[in-house]
Amino acid sequence: MTPPRIVGLLLVVVGVVLLVLGFRAIDSFGSQFHEFFTGSPSDRGIWLLIGGVVAIVAGAGAAVIPFRASAS
């Protein structure tokens, strides 16, 4: 297994963890309290979800796209 694939798989795992943390942050009492008064969920939960999606997409791309070392 090449190093870019390992990094890609690690990014996917980190992305899944961030998604879980984001969903838990949005479902927390503080976020629901904030959403009740403002109409939108907390910024922390949103940023965790966005970071998770970005990490999953980047990791999947790094794990799937073949890596070619330049011949020098």
N, C-alpha and C positions, 0 to 999 in steps of 0.2 A: 504494500500500500504506500503510495507516494505521500510526501509531506503535505502538498496542497489538499489532497483528499482527507487527510487526518484533520487539518485545520478546518476544512469545510464541515466535516461531521461534528467537530467541537462547536462550531458556530451554530449548527442546527440544534444541538443540545442546549446551548446557552439561550437560543431563541425560544425554545419551548419553555425553559425555566422562566424567562422574562414574560412570556404570555401568561403562564400560570400566576405569576406574581401580579401581573396587571389585572387579570380577572378578579383575583382576591382583593386587590386594592379598590377596584370599582365596587365590589360587593360589600366593602367594609361600612361600618356604621358612620364613620366620619365622612366618607364619600357620599353616602346616601343623604346625610344631613346637608352637606354642601349642595347636592343636586336638588334637594327640596327647595332651597332658597334661591339658587341661581339658575336652575333648569339644565345644568350641564354637569357631568361627572368631574371628579377632581383631575387636575392636570397631571399629577403623579401617575395615576392609573392609565391615562391616555398615553403618556410618554413611554410607560413600560410596554403597553401593547404595540405601539409604533416600533419601538426598539426590538421587540420580539419578532415582529413580522420582517423587519429589515435584516435581522440576523439570520432568520430562517431562509430568506430568499438568497442572501449572499452566501450562506453556507451550502445551500443546495446547488447554487451555481458553481462554487468552487469544488464541490464533490463530484459533480456530473461532467463538467466541461473538462476535456482532457488537457493536461498540462504538458507543454513541449519545452524542454530545455534547449536553449540556443546553443548550437554547436560552434565553439570558437576555436 
